[in-house]
Amino acid sequence: MSEHVMSSKMYYGIWITLMVLTVVTAAVSFIDLGPFNTIVALSIATFKAILVVLFFMHVKYASEKLTKLVIASALFFLVLLLSLSMIDYLTRYLA
């Protein structure tokens, strides 16, 4: 099994992307989107987590099945978090 070596340029690019997304998350928190603030923040966080797992944990260069499993599980947990957050929000709003 051969190891994949990524260039430092790629690592810096991913790191800059993560920093930009962190600033975007902070900036969006000041915009009133109503119940969608949580959805936007969790979506950005999920995308950042996928970047970290795929590139820094080298899952992208592992088997195709493992890559699909990681992405599917990340999306599953995003949907789970969003649905639980919306249920909590709706119970407070309707009560």
A tleap script that builds the chain and sets N, CA, C and O, in Angstrom:
source leaprc.protein.ff14SB
mol = sequence {
  NMET SER GLU HIE VAL MET SER SER LYS MET
  TYR TYR GLY ILE TRP ILE THR LEU MET VAL
  LEU THR VAL VAL THR ALA ALA VAL SER PHE
  ILE ASP LEU GLY PRO PHE ASN THR ILE VAL
  ALA LEU SER ILE ALA THR PHE LYS ALA ILE
  LEU VAL VAL LEU PHE PHE MET HIE VAL LYS
  TYR ALA SER GLU LYS LEU THR LYS LEU VAL
  ILE ALA SER ALA LEU PHE PHE LEU VAL LEU
  LEU LEU SER LEU SER MET ILE ASP TYR LEU
  THR ARG TYR LEU CALA
}
set mol.1.N position { 0.850 -1.172 0.000 }
set mol.1.CA position { 0.000 0.000 0.000 }
set mol.1.C position { 0.900 1.241 0.000 }
set mol.1.O position { 1.749 1.399 0.877 }
set mol.2.N position { 0.710 2.103 -0.972 }
set mol.2.CA position { 1.542 3.304 -1.050 }
set mol.2.C position { 0.860 4.466 -0.335 }
set mol.2.O position { -0.367 4.572 -0.317 }
set mol.3.N position { 1.666 5.316 0.242 }
set mol.3.CA position { 1.137 6.491 0.929 }
set mol.3.C position { 1.050 7.645 -0.054 }
set mol.3.O position { 1.889 7.798 -0.942 }
set mol.4.N position { 0.025 8.445 0.126 }
set mol.4.CA position { -0.127 9.620 -0.719 }
set mol.4.C position { 0.492 10.816 0.006 }
set mol.4.O position { 0.208 11.050 1.181 }
set mol.5.N position { 1.326 11.560 -0.690 }
set mol.5.CA position { 1.973 12.735 -0.109 }
set mol.5.C position { 1.333 13.980 -0.714 }
set mol.5.O position { 1.326 14.162 -1.932 }
set mol.6.N position { 0.802 14.821 0.146 }
set mol.6.CA position { 0.187 16.064 -0.320 }
set mol.6.C position { 1.190 17.199 -0.196 }
set mol.6.O position { 2.042 17.204 0.693 }
set mol.7.N position { 1.075 18.155 -1.098 }
set mol.7.CA position { 1.989 19.291 -1.057 }
set mol.7.C position { 1.587 20.247 0.061 }
set mol.7.O position { 0.433 20.283 0.488 }
set mol.8.N position { 2.553 21.009 0.516 }
set mol.8.CA position { 2.260 21.985 1.557 }
set mol.8.C position { 1.317 23.071 1.025 }
set mol.8.O position { 0.570 23.672 1.797 }
set mol.9.N position { 1.348 23.321 -0.278 }
set mol.9.CA position { 0.439 24.299 -0.886 }
set mol.9.C position { -1.016 23.865 -0.688 }
set mol.9.O position { -1.884 24.692 -0.409 }
set mol.10.N position { -1.273 22.572 -0.833 }
set mol.10.CA position { -2.624 22.048 -0.630 }
set mol.10.C position { -3.048 22.207 0.825 }
set mol.10.O position { -4.177 22.610 1.104 }
set mol.11.N position { -2.145 21.891 1.755 }
set mol.11.CA position { -2.463 22.050 3.178 }
set mol.11.C position { -2.773 23.507 3.512 }
set mol.11.O position { -3.730 23.795 4.232 }
set mol.12.N position { -1.968 24.415 2.992 }
set mol.12.CA position { -2.214 25.832 3.257 }
set mol.12.C position { -3.530 26.293 2.628 }
set mol.12.O position { -4.249 27.104 3.213 }
set mol.13.N position { -3.842 25.781 1.447 }
set mol.13.CA position { -5.107 26.128 0.804 }
set mol.13.C position { -6.307 25.673 1.620 }
set mol.13.O position { -7.277 26.414 1.780 }
set mol.14.N position { -6.238 24.451 2.134 }
set mol.14.CA position { -7.320 23.934 2.973 }
set mol.14.C position { -7.406 24.736 4.261 }
set mol.14.O position { -8.503 25.071 4.708 }
set mol.15.N position { -6.277 25.046 4.857 }
set mol.15.CA position { -6.258 25.824 6.100 }
set mol.15.C position { -6.869 27.207 5.880 }
set mol.15.O position { -7.656 27.674 6.702 }
set mol.16.N position { -6.512 27.863 4.778 }
set mol.16.CA position { -7.084 29.187 4.475 }
set mol.16.C position { -8.588 29.075 4.259 }
set mol.16.O position { -9.348 29.934 4.705 }
set mol.17.N position { -9.018 28.016 3.576 }
set mol.17.CA position { -10.454 27.799 3.381 }
set mol.17.C position { -11.161 27.637 4.722 }
set mol.17.O position { -12.236 28.200 4.926 }
set mol.18.N position { -10.567 26.875 5.635 }
set mol.18.CA position { -11.161 26.702 6.959 }
set mol.18.C position { -11.223 28.019 7.724 }
set mol.18.O position { -12.203 28.281 8.421 }
set mol.19.N position { -10.203 28.842 7.604 }
set mol.19.CA position { -10.201 30.137 8.286 }
set mol.19.C position { -11.262 31.070 7.692 }
set mol.19.O position { -11.948 31.781 8.426 }
set mol.20.N position { -11.391 31.063 6.370 }
set mol.20.CA position { -12.404 31.894 5.715 }
set mol.20.C position { -13.803 31.451 6.151 }
set mol.20.O position { -14.662 32.285 6.437 }
set mol.21.N position { -14.022 30.149 6.200 }
set mol.21.CA position { -15.325 29.645 6.627 }
set mol.21.C position { -15.608 29.972 8.097 }
set mol.21.O position { -16.762 30.176 8.473 }
set mol.22.N position { -14.577 30.022 8.918 }
set mol.22.CA position { -14.756 30.432 10.307 }
set mol.22.C position { -15.193 31.886 10.377 }
set mol.22.O position { -16.079 32.229 11.160 }
set mol.23.N position { -14.583 32.745 9.571 }
set mol.23.CA position { -14.980 34.160 9.519 }
set mol.23.C position { -16.403 34.289 8.980 }
set mol.23.O position { -17.186 35.097 9.480 }
set mol.24.N position { -16.736 33.498 7.966 }
set mol.24.CA position { -18.097 33.531 7.409 }
set mol.24.C position { -19.111 33.114 8.472 }
set mol.24.O position { -20.173 33.726 8.588 }
set mol.25.N position { -18.793 32.083 9.244 }
set mol.25.CA position { -19.687 31.642 10.315 }
set mol.25.C position { -19.896 32.758 11.332 }
set mol.25.O position { -21.022 33.003 11.764 }
set mol.26.N position { -18.819 33.431 11.713 }
set mol.26.CA position { -18.934 34.530 12.672 }
set mol.26.C position { -19.728 35.691 12.080 }
set mol.26.O position { -20.523 36.316 12.782 }
set mol.27.N position { -19.522 35.983 10.806 }
set mol.27.CA position { -20.233 37.091 10.168 }
set mol.27.C position { -21.721 36.787 10.031 }
set mol.27.O position { -22.558 37.662 10.248 }
set mol.28.N position { -22.047 35.559 9.676 }
set mol.28.CA position { -23.450 35.176 9.516 }
set mol.28.C position { -24.184 35.209 10.851 }
set mol.28.O position { -25.397 35.415 10.888 }
set mol.29.N position { -23.458 35.007 11.942 }
set mol.29.CA position { -24.111 35.013 13.252 }
set mol.29.C position { -24.680 36.389 13.603 }
set mol.29.O position { -25.557 36.495 14.461 }
set mol.30.N position { -24.190 37.434 12.951 }
set mol.30.CA position { -24.705 38.782 13.203 }
set mol.30.C position { -25.895 39.127 12.317 }
set mol.30.O position { -26.514 40.176 12.495 }
set mol.31.N position { -26.217 38.266 11.374 }
set mol.31.CA position { -27.355 38.481 10.488 }
set mol.31.C position { -28.538 37.699 11.040 }
set mol.31.O position { -28.412 36.517 11.360 }
set mol.32.N position { -29.689 38.359 11.152 }
set mol.32.CA position { -30.868 37.699 11.693 }
set mol.32.C position { -31.559 36.892 10.595 }
set mol.32.O position { -32.237 37.447 9.730 }
set mol.33.N position { -31.374 35.590 10.646 }
set mol.33.CA position { -32.002 34.696 9.684 }
set mol.33.C position { -33.148 33.908 10.314 }
set mol.33.O position { -33.684 32.980 9.709 }
set mol.34.N position { -33.513 34.288 11.528 }
set mol.34.CA position { -34.569 33.570 12.235 }
set mol.34.C position { -34.102 32.168 12.581 }
set mol.34.O position { -32.990 31.987 13.076 }
set mol.35.N position { -34.940 31.179 12.326 }
set mol.35.CA position { -34.566 29.801 12.675 }
set mol.35.C position { -33.472 29.234 11.770 }
set mol.35.O position { -32.950 28.152 12.039 }
set mol.36.N position { -33.121 29.948 10.710 }
set mol.36.CA position { -32.116 29.431 9.776 }
set mol.36.C position { -30.689 29.744 10.208 }
set mol.36.O position { -29.748 29.259 9.581 }
set mol.37.N position { -30.499 30.541 11.263 }
set mol.37.CA position { -29.145 30.785 11.772 }
set mol.37.C position { -28.461 29.479 12.134 }
set mol.37.O position { -27.300 29.258 11.789 }
set mol.38.N position { -29.186 28.618 12.830 }
set mol.38.CA position { -28.618 27.334 13.236 }
set mol.38.C position { -28.318 26.467 12.025 }
set mol.38.O position { -27.278 25.812 11.968 }
set mol.39.N position { -29.218 26.461 11.067 }
set mol.39.CA position { -29.032 25.645 9.870 }
set mol.39.C position { -27.784 26.079 9.105 }
set mol.39.O position { -26.991 25.242 8.674 }
set mol.40.N position { -27.617 27.380 8.940 }
set mol.40.CA position { -26.449 27.896 8.216 }
set mol.40.C position { -25.166 27.576 8.979 }
set mol.40.O position { -24.186 27.129 8.384 }
set mol.41.N position { -25.168 27.801 10.292 }
set mol.41.CA position { -23.966 27.544 11.089 }
set mol.41.C position { -23.590 26.059 11.069 }
set mol.41.O position { -22.416 25.720 10.924 }
set mol.42.N position { -24.567 25.185 11.212 }
set mol.42.CA position { -24.276 23.751 11.197 }
set mol.42.C position { -23.856 23.260 9.812 }
set mol.42.O position { -23.043 22.343 9.698 }
set mol.43.N position { -24.400 23.860 8.777 }
set mol.43.CA position { -24.002 23.484 7.419 }
set mol.43.C position { -22.544 23.849 7.157 }
set mol.43.O position { -21.785 23.056 6.600 }
set mol.44.N position { -22.167 25.049 7.563 }
set mol.44.CA position { -20.775 25.467 7.394 }
set mol.44.C position { -19.852 24.584 8.237 }
set mol.44.O position { -18.784 24.182 7.778 }
set mol.45.N position { -20.266 24.285 9.466 }
set mol.45.CA position { -19.454 23.430 10.336 }
set mol.45.C position { -19.304 22.027 9.761 }
set mol.45.O position { -18.238 21.420 9.868 }
set mol.46.N position { -20.359 21.515 9.156 }
set mol.46.CA position { -20.282 20.188 8.539 }
set mol.46.C position { -19.322 20.195 7.356 }
set mol.46.O position { -18.529 19.269 7.185 }
set mol.47.N position { -19.397 21.241 6.544 }
set mol.47.CA position { -18.480 21.344 5.410 }
set mol.47.C position { -17.032 21.423 5.897 }
set mol.47.O position { -16.145 20.800 5.316 }
set mol.48.N position { -16.798 22.185 6.958 }
set mol.48.CA position { -15.452 22.279 7.515 }
set mol.48.C position { -14.984 20.926 8.054 }
set mol.48.O position { -13.824 20.554 7.880 }
set mol.49.N position { -15.876 20.200 8.700 }
set mol.49.CA position { -15.518 18.880 9.231 }
set mol.49.C position { -15.181 17.919 8.095 }
set mol.49.O position { -14.245 17.127 8.203 }
set mol.50.N position { -15.943 17.989 7.012 }
set mol.50.CA position { -15.660 17.126 5.861 }
set mol.50.C position { -14.282 17.450 5.284 }
set mol.50.O position { -13.534 16.539 4.928 }
set mol.51.N position { -13.940 18.728 5.188 }
set mol.51.CA position { -12.614 19.105 4.696 }
set mol.51.C position { -11.508 18.540 5.589 }
set mol.51.O position { -10.519 17.998 5.096 }
set mol.52.N position { -11.684 18.672 6.893 }
set mol.52.CA position { -10.674 18.178 7.831 }
set mol.52.C position { -10.522 16.666 7.697 }
set mol.52.O position { -9.405 16.153 7.624 }
set mol.53.N position { -11.638 15.961 7.667 }
set mol.53.CA position { -11.570 14.496 7.587 }
set mol.53.C position { -10.967 14.052 6.257 }
set mol.53.O position { -10.107 13.172 6.229 }
set mol.54.N position { -11.408 14.649 5.164 }
set mol.54.CA position { -10.929 14.199 3.860 }
set mol.54.C position { -9.455 14.494 3.632 }
set mol.54.O position { -8.727 13.646 3.114 }
set mol.55.N position { -9.005 15.687 4.012 }
set mol.55.CA position { -7.634 16.071 3.665 }
set mol.55.C position { -6.641 15.876 4.806 }
set mol.55.O position { -5.583 15.281 4.595 }
set mol.56.N position { -6.951 16.359 6.004 }
set mol.56.CA position { -5.981 16.243 7.089 }
set mol.56.C position { -5.908 14.834 7.662 }
set mol.56.O position { -4.879 14.429 8.203 }
set mol.57.N position { -7.009 14.086 7.541 }
set mol.57.CA position { -6.992 12.700 8.018 }
set mol.57.C position { -6.773 11.724 6.856 }
set mol.57.O position { -6.787 10.509 7.051 }
set mol.58.N position { -6.569 12.261 5.650 }
set mol.58.CA position { -6.219 11.494 4.452 }
set mol.58.C position { -7.261 10.443 4.058 }
set mol.58.O position { -6.918 9.410 3.483 }
set mol.59.N position { -8.517 10.705 4.366 }
set mol.59.CA position { -9.572 9.775 3.973 }
set mol.59.C position { -9.827 9.870 2.479 }
set mol.59.O position { -10.257 8.896 1.860 }
set mol.60.N position { -9.568 11.027 1.895 }
set mol.60.CA position { -9.802 11.210 0.466 }
set mol.60.C position { -8.984 10.228 -0.373 }
set mol.60.O position { -9.416 9.798 -1.442 }
set mol.61.N position { -7.818 9.884 0.119 }
set mol.61.CA position { -6.942 9.006 -0.639 }
set mol.61.C position { -7.032 7.554 -0.169 }
set mol.61.O position { -6.228 6.713 -0.570 }
set mol.62.N position { -8.002 7.274 0.668 }
set mol.62.CA position { -8.260 5.897 1.090 }
set mol.62.C position { -9.208 5.260 0.067 }
set mol.62.O position { -9.390 5.792 -1.028 }
set mol.63.N position { -9.788 4.162 0.416 }
set mol.63.CA position { -10.680 3.482 -0.528 }
set mol.63.C position { -11.916 4.340 -0.798 }
set mol.63.O position { -12.313 5.166 0.024 }
set mol.64.N position { -12.508 4.123 -1.963 }
set mol.64.CA position { -13.692 4.884 -2.369 }
set mol.64.C position { -14.859 4.646 -1.425 }
set mol.64.O position { -15.631 5.561 -1.139 }
set mol.65.N position { -14.986 3.425 -0.944 }
set mol.65.CA position { -16.082 3.091 -0.027 }
set mol.65.C position { -15.946 3.864 1.275 }
set mol.65.O position { -16.941 4.346 1.817 }
set mol.66.N position { -14.729 3.986 1.781 }
set mol.66.CA position { -14.520 4.715 3.029 }
set mol.66.C position { -14.847 6.191 2.848 }
set mol.66.O position { -15.454 6.799 3.730 }
set mol.67.N position { -14.459 6.772 1.733 }
set mol.67.CA position { -14.757 8.174 1.452 }
set mol.67.C position { -16.265 8.403 1.396 }
set mol.67.O position { -16.770 9.364 1.976 }
set mol.68.N position { -16.975 7.534 0.710 }
set mol.68.CA position { -18.435 7.665 0.626 }
set mol.68.C position { -19.079 7.491 1.989 }
set mol.68.O position { -20.045 8.184 2.307 }
set mol.69.N position { -18.561 6.580 2.796 }
set mol.69.CA position { -19.089 6.358 4.132 }
set mol.69.C position { -18.904 7.588 5.010 }
set mol.69.O position { -19.816 7.966 5.745 }
set mol.70.N position { -17.749 8.208 4.941 }
set mol.70.CA position { -17.479 9.405 5.743 }
set mol.70.C position { -18.407 10.543 5.333 }
set mol.70.O position { -18.979 11.212 6.193 }
set mol.71.N position { -18.561 10.766 4.046 }
set mol.71.CA position { -19.435 11.846 3.578 }
set mol.71.C position { -20.885 11.553 3.934 }
set mol.71.O position { -21.606 12.450 4.370 }
set mol.72.N position { -21.320 10.318 3.754 }
set mol.72.CA position { -22.703 9.969 4.093 }
set mol.72.C position { -22.969 10.119 5.578 }
set mol.72.O position { -24.032 10.602 5.969 }
set mol.73.N position { -22.022 9.712 6.414 }
set mol.73.CA position { -22.234 9.840 7.859 }
set mol.73.C position { -22.225 11.306 8.281 }
set mol.73.O position { -22.980 11.687 9.175 }
set mol.74.N position { -21.398 12.127 7.665 }
set mol.74.CA position { -21.393 13.559 7.985 }
set mol.74.C position { -22.726 14.197 7.608 }
set mol.74.O position { -23.275 14.989 8.374 }
set mol.75.N position { -23.242 13.860 6.447 }
set mol.75.CA position { -24.541 14.404 6.042 }
set mol.75.C position { -25.668 13.877 6.920 }
set mol.75.O position { -26.609 14.609 7.227 }
set mol.76.N position { -25.583 12.608 7.326 }
set mol.76.CA position { -26.590 12.053 8.232 }
set mol.76.C position { -26.611 12.823 9.548 }
set mol.76.O position { -27.682 13.182 10.037 }
set mol.77.N position { -25.440 13.080 10.124 }
set mol.77.CA position { -25.401 13.796 11.386 }
set mol.77.C position { -25.813 15.255 11.223 }
set mol.77.O position { -26.365 15.843 12.153 }
set mol.78.N position { -25.556 15.849 10.066 }
set mol.78.CA position { -26.047 17.198 9.811 }
set mol.78.C position { -27.572 17.213 9.830 }
set mol.78.O position { -28.181 18.069 10.471 }
set mol.79.N position { -28.181 16.271 9.130 }
set mol.79.CA position { -29.646 16.189 9.109 }
set mol.79.C position { -30.179 15.911 10.510 }
set mol.79.O position { -31.189 16.489 10.912 }
set mol.80.N position { -29.519 15.042 11.249 }
set mol.80.CA position { -29.937 14.738 12.615 }
set mol.80.C position { -29.878 15.984 13.496 }
set mol.80.O position { -30.833 16.285 14.213 }
set mol.81.N position { -28.766 16.705 13.446 }
set mol.81.CA position { -28.639 17.923 14.251 }
set mol.81.C position { -29.652 18.981 13.851 }
set mol.81.O position { -30.243 19.637 14.709 }
set mol.82.N position { -29.854 19.149 12.551 }
set mol.82.CA position { -30.819 20.154 12.095 }
set mol.82.C position { -32.233 19.780 12.500 }
set mol.82.O position { -32.993 20.642 12.943 }
set mol.83.N position { -32.600 18.525 12.359 }
set mol.83.CA position { -33.963 18.133 12.711 }
set mol.83.C position { -34.196 18.253 14.212 }
set mol.83.O position { -35.258 18.714 14.629 }
set mol.84.N position { -33.235 17.851 15.028 }
set mol.84.CA position { -33.398 18.001 16.475 }
set mol.84.C position { -33.439 19.472 16.888 }
set mol.84.O position { -34.192 19.844 17.789 }
set mol.85.N position { -32.641 20.296 16.240 }
set mol.85.CA position { -32.668 21.733 16.538 }
set mol.85.C position { -34.007 22.347 16.147 }
set mol.85.O position { -34.559 23.167 16.881 }
set mol.86.N position { -34.523 21.947 14.993 }
set mol.86.CA position { -35.813 22.486 14.559 }
set mol.86.C position { -36.949 21.988 15.449 }
set mol.86.O position { -37.888 22.740 15.710 }
set mol.87.N position { -36.892 20.764 15.913 }
set mol.87.CA position { -37.907 20.261 16.837 }
set mol.87.C position { -37.880 21.072 18.120 }
set mol.87.O position { -38.929 21.462 18.633 }
set mol.88.N position { -36.680 21.329 18.643 }
set mol.88.CA position { -36.545 22.140 19.856 }
set mol.88.C position { -37.078 23.542 19.622 }
set mol.88.O position { -37.795 24.085 20.463 }
set mol.89.N position { -36.735 24.124 18.498 }
set mol.89.CA position { -37.191 25.475 18.192 }
set mol.89.C position { -38.719 25.520 18.076 }
set mol.89.O position { -39.361 26.421 18.614 }
set mol.90.N position { -39.285 24.553 17.379 }
set mol.90.CA position { -40.736 24.551 17.187 }
set mol.90.C position { -41.487 24.320 18.489 }
set mol.90.O position { -42.553 24.901 18.692 }
set mol.91.N position { -40.956 23.486 19.372 }
set mol.91.CA position { -41.641 23.282 20.650 }
set mol.91.C position { -41.598 24.541 21.501 }
set mol.91.O position { -42.538 24.799 22.253 }
set mol.92.N position { -40.553 25.317 21.406 }
set mol.92.CA position { -40.487 26.582 22.150 }
set mol.92.C position { -41.356 27.651 21.501 }
set mol.92.O position { -41.952 28.480 22.187 }
set mol.93.N position { -41.422 27.624 20.172 }
set mol.93.CA position { -42.190 28.622 19.437 }
set mol.93.C position { -43.688 28.386 19.596 }
set mol.93.O position { -44.453 29.337 19.754 }
set mol.94.N position { -44.106 27.133 19.554 }
set mol.94.CA position { -45.523 26.812 19.624 }
set mol.94.C position { -46.053 26.794 21.055 }
set mol.94.O position { -47.264 26.871 21.260 }
set mol.95.N position { -45.175 26.695 22.038 }
set mol.95.CA position { -45.619 26.624 23.434 }
set mol.95.C position { -45.980 27.971 23.998 }
set mol.95.O position { -46.370 28.069 25.161 }
savepdb mol mol.pdb
quit
